[in-house]
């Protein structure tokens, strides 16, 4: 059969064998199954093997790797080397890779339709067939194949041994094994945000967006915040308030009535915020597969070490026409879990709760209160709920005193730890958070000797908002 991409495949092999460092990026995006040309497929297999041994592929290392196999034939090796002689070093590599991805998808679509379509003749429910079709086609567009990775036990144990000693070193230095949360009590309870699917549920006005923004900022690592609900201005104001150390009034920021002292801190805070490794994807009704493509693209570039989605029930599932919202949300949560497992980074997903939690005497939410829950609680590794007793004018059962600015994370599911309650405090505007025994900076403590950075209105910059 004629292979229309034969030259493209040979060009990529030539680039991989050339003296450059781009081979890592190419190998991270394609596999042997992307090549129709048998010789290119075999050559790529040995190139990847060399790369997996932390060596740079070149004609010599390729020869040694090929010779170590029983399939070595000198004429094949010589033919493979010819491809590297035709590289001009001005090829559009992303375009070449995308061409191979599209070709692989095209080859597999017919196979998927045939295999799943068999269910029509086996009297399987139409919804089950449609969901399986969507699942397999989605996996194909994201990964380019349906290959499964089998991991041998020695690899598993070696990886875990190394991971333990890394955690031990962090513990000795007082650091968390996961991402910094910014709140000591939460750090102690969770070890920091782990590489899990983490669901944080709450009723409206409980502060889930403010808390998620705070967590994202406190990590100090690059990540993506998926903003499906708030306007860009509202979101940016919250980020500014969180980083202002209580020196800016939220009402004055909103109304444009900052004092001169507040304006000084406003300009300084703008400089702090714009230099954070924080990206916001701002789109209402973002599709889950669209979000995953964005996350994977940035993860490949080491620009995404955490994800926050605000919030789950506002997401859509591309191509879903079942009409059952609970089934759609269930598929969304399963898709997010699969992506989190593959990328091995924390996914913090906010979720809306139904009204039933407000019908209880203590207003405490539980797993049964997850709105359109479906399989959310099964897919998640950790499920925590935000509980603010002050909002409901509740009193402390032990002291009888009214709650004041306390906020609790109720961990109802915690796959790698205990369940329980973790308490901390928020300020009056819910723009910052601190430990139970800590006091936030107060607005009256403004200092007038601080000078603002050069205004961001006076420089040409790409702001992250």
N, C-alpha and C positions, 0 to 999 in steps of 0.2 A: 504494500500500500504506500502511496506517495505521502511523504511527511512534509507539509508546507512549512514547518518550523525547523527543518533540519539544520539550516545555516545558523539560526538563532541558538540552537542547542550547542553547536560546535563553537560558536563565538563565546558563550558562557564558559565552556570548558577551557577555552584558550585564556580567558580572563583569570580564571581560577589558578591556572598554572603559571601566570605571569608574575613578575616580582612586584607585588603590591599587597596591601593589607585589607583590601575590600572583600577578600574571600570569606571572612567571618560573617559579614552582613549578607552575602549571597547564600551561604550555606544555611544561615538561620531561617531563610525564607522558602527554600525549595528542598526537595529530596530526590532520590533516584527515580521515583515514580513519575516525576514531571517530564522525564525524557522518553521520547518514542524511539529514538535512535539507540539500538542495542549497545553499540560501542560507547556512546556518550553516557548511557546509563551505567555501564560497568565502570567507566573511568570516574564518574562522579562518586560512585560507591567507595572507591579507593581514596579519592580526594577527601571525602568526609571522614573516612577512617583516620587519615593522617591528621586532619584538623582536630578530631576528638582526642588525639594524643598530644594536643597542644603544640603541634608542629605546623609550620607553614608549608603548604603543598607546592612542590616544584618538580621538574622532570626527574631529579635524582630520588627524592622521597617517594614519588609515584612508582618508579621502577622497583625500589626496595619493597614497597607495600604489595605491589602486584606479584613480585617474585615469591613472596611468602604464601601465596595462594596456589591451589592446584590448577587454577584456570589460566595461568600465565602463558601467553603466546607472544613472542617477540614481534611478529608482524602487527598484532593488534596494538601493542604498546607504541610501536613506531608510527602507526596510523593516528593514534590518539595525540601524539606530539605534534603532528602537522597542524592541528587546530590552533595551537598557540602561536604559530608563525604568521597567522593572518589577522591578528588583533591589532587594531589601529589606535586603541586607548582613548577613543572619543565616543564610544558607544553609550547610548542611554540605557544604563543598566536597569533602573527601575522599570523602564518600558519593556525590556527583554524579559524580565522576571514576570511582569504582568501578563505578557503574551503566553508564557508557559502555563501560568495559573489558569488563564481562560481556556487554553487548549485542553488541559487536564479536566476542567469542569465539564467542558463539552463532551469529552469522551465518557464521563461517568454519569451524565444525566440520563441517557438512555438506559443504562444498567439499573439505576435507582428506580426509574419509572417501571421497568419490567419486574424487578424483584418485589417492590412494594405493591405493584398492581396485581400480583398473584392473589393478594388478599381479597380482591373483588370476586374472584371465582371460588373463594373459600368461605363466602358469606360473612366475612368480618365486618364489624360496624364501620360505616363510612367515616365517622369521626376519628376512629382509631387509625384508619388508613391515611386520612388527611394529615393527622398529627405526625405519623411516622414519616410521611413524605416531606413535610415541612422540616422536621428535625434533621433528616439526612441531607436534604438540600442545603439547609443552613450550615451544617457541619462542613459540607463540601465547599461552600463559598468562603467560609472562614479559614479552613485549613488546607484546602486543595486536595484532600484525600480522606479516606475513612480508615486509614491504617491505625491499628492499636499498638500501643507501646507495651511490651512485656519487659518487666524489670526482674532480673535475677536476684536471689536472696543476698549474695555477697555485695551487690551494689547497694541494696537497701540498707544493710547493716553498716557498711562503710560510710554511707552518707549520714546515717543517724549518729554514728560515733563522732564524726567530725562536727556535726551540728551540736551535739551535747557539749563538746569542749569549747565551742564558740560561745554557747550560752553560759558556761561556767566562767569564762573570762569576763564576760559582761557582768555577771553577778558579782564577781570580785571587785569590779570597778564601780559598782553601784548603779549600773545601767540596766535597762529592761531588755529582755530578749526580743520583744516586739517593738513596734513603733511607739514613740513617746505619745502619751495622751494629754500631757499638760496638767494632769491632776494626780497627785501622789497616791491617793487612796485607790483610784482606778488602776494605776500602774501596778500597785501591789496585788490587787485582786486578779488582774488579767495577765500580768507580765508585759503590759503594753499590748497594742493591737497586734494580734497574731495573723498569720497568713490563713485567713478563714473567710467564710461568708458570714458577716455579722449583721444581724437585723436589729435596728433600734426603733421600737414602736412607741407611739404616743398619740394622744388626742390632740386636736388643734389647740394652739396657744400654749402648749407645754414647753416650747423652746427647742424642738428637735432640730430646726434649721440652724439656730444660733449655736447649739452644742456641736452639730456636725461641722460647721465652719471653724469653730474653735479647735476641734480635734484635728482637722486638716491642717490648720495653721501651725499647731503645736508639733506636728511630726518633724518639721524641718526638712522634709524630703519632698522631691517632686511628685505631684499627683494631679488627678483630674477630679473636679467637682462638677457633677452633672446637675445643672439647675433647670428643673422642669416646672417650677412654680413661680418664683419671685422675679421681679423686674431686675435688670442689671443694676439700676441705681440703688434699689433696696439692698441688694446683695453687697454691693461695694460699700455702702454706708455701714453695714454691719461689720465688714472687715476692718474698716477704719476705726470704728468704735472699739473693737476688740483689741486693737494694737495701740490705742491712745493712752493706756494706763489711767483710765477714768478722768482724763483731762479735757474731754470734749462732751458737751451735753448733746444727747441724741436729738432733742427737740430743736436745738439751735442749728445742728447740722442739717436737719430736715428742712427747716424754715429759712435757712440762709442768714441767720442772725448771730453768728459766732462773734464773741468778743475778740479784741486784738490778741489777748493771751491765748484764747482757744485757736485762733487762726494760726498762731505760731506753731502750736502742737498739731494742728491739722496738716500743715505743710510738712512737718517732720514725719508724721505718721504716713502720709502719702508716699514719702520716700521709702519707708520701711515696707509698706504693703507691696509696692510695685517691684521690689527686689526679692519677694518671696517666690520659691519655686512652685507656684500655685497656678494651675490652669482651670478655667471655667468653660464648660461646654454649655452654651445657653440656647436651649431649644425646647419649647413646650411639646409634650407628646413624643419625645424621642423614642425611636424604636430600639428594642433591646439588641438586635443584631447590629444596628448602626452604632450603638454605644460600644459594643464589643470590638468592632472593627477599629474604632478610634483608640480604645484602650490598648489593643494589641500593637497598633502602629507606633504609639508613643512608648510602649514597653520595650519594643525592639530597639528604640533609640535611647534607652535608659532614662526616659523622661516621665515614667509613671511607676511609682512604687506603692501607691495606694489609690483607692477609688472611693468616692462618696456619691451615692445616687439619692437625690432628693425630689420625689420619693417614689417608691415602688409602684403604687397604684396609678401613678400618672404616666407610667411607661406603656408602650404598645408593643404588640408582637406583629411584625410585618407578615402579611399574608394570612393572618388568622381571621376566619369568617364564621367561626362556630356560634357566635352569639352568646356563649356562656362565659361571662366575665371571670368567674372563679377558675374555670379551666384555662383561660388565657393567662391569668396571673400566675397560676401554677406552672405553666410552661415557661413564663418569663423567669420565675425564680429558679427553675431547673437549669435554664440556659445560663443564668448568671453564675450558678454554682459550678457548672462545667467550665466556664471561662476562668473563674477564680482558681479552681483546682489546677488548670493548665498553666496559668501565669504565676501562681504561688505568691500572691500579694494580698493584703487585706482589702476586701470589698465591704465597705460600710454602707448598708442600704437602709434608708429610713422607710418606715411603713406607717400607714394610718390605721388607727384602731376604731372599732365600732363603738356605739354609744353605751353598750351594755356595761362597760367598766364603770360608768358613772352612776349606775343603778345600785352598786354595792355601797355598804356603809363607809368603808375606808377609801373608796375610789381607786383602789389598786388594780392595775391591769394585769391580765394573765394571758397565756397562750391562746385561750379560746376567744379572746377579744381582737385578734388580728383580723382586720377587715378583708373580705374576699381571700381568706387565708389559703384555701386549697392545700398545697404542699409546702407552704413557706416554712413552717416550723420543722418539717422533716428535712428540707434542703439545707437549712441554716446550720452552721456549727455553733453559733452563739446567738441567743435571742435575749435582748435586754429591753426593759420598758422604762420610760421616763415618768417619774411620779413626783408631783409638786404639791404636797399637802396644803401649803399656804394658799394655793389657788382656790381650794375648796373650803377655806376657813376651818381647817381641822386643827385639833390640839394634840400635843404630844401625850400619848397614853400614860407614860411614866411620870412626867412632871406636871401635866395639866396645862402647861404653857402653850400659847399659840406658836405655830411654826413661823419662822421669819427667814425667808430667802433660802431655805434648805431645798435641795433637789436630790433625788435618789435615782440611781440606776438599779432596777430590779432584774437581776440575772435569773431568768426562768429556765434557760437552757445554756449549758456551758460544757461543750464536748471535751475540752481539755482542762477543765477545772471545776470548782464547786459552784453551786448556785447560791444565791443570797443577795443581800442588799448592800450597795455602796453609796455612802452619802458625801455630799460636798455642798458648796454654796454658789449662788449667783448674785450679781449686783442688781440694783433696782430696775435696770433697763434690760436685763438678760443679755448684755453684750459681752460679759466676761464671767469666768468661773474660777473658783479657788477652793482650797481645802477648808474643812470645817473649822479648824483652829487658826486659819489665816485671815487677815483683814485686807480687803482690796484697797488700792490707792483711792483717795477721796478727791473729788473735784476741787474743793477749796484749797488744796495744797499746790495750786499752780505756781510755777516759778517763772519769773519774768526775765531771767538772764539767759534763757535758751534762745538760740537763733535758728530760724528755719533753714532747711536746705533750699537750694535754688528751686523756685517754683516749677512744678512740672508743666505749667503753662508756658514756660519760657524755653523749654528744650524739646527737641524732636525725639520722642521715644515711642516704642511700641508698648502701650500699657496692656496688662493682662486682662483687662475688663472691657 
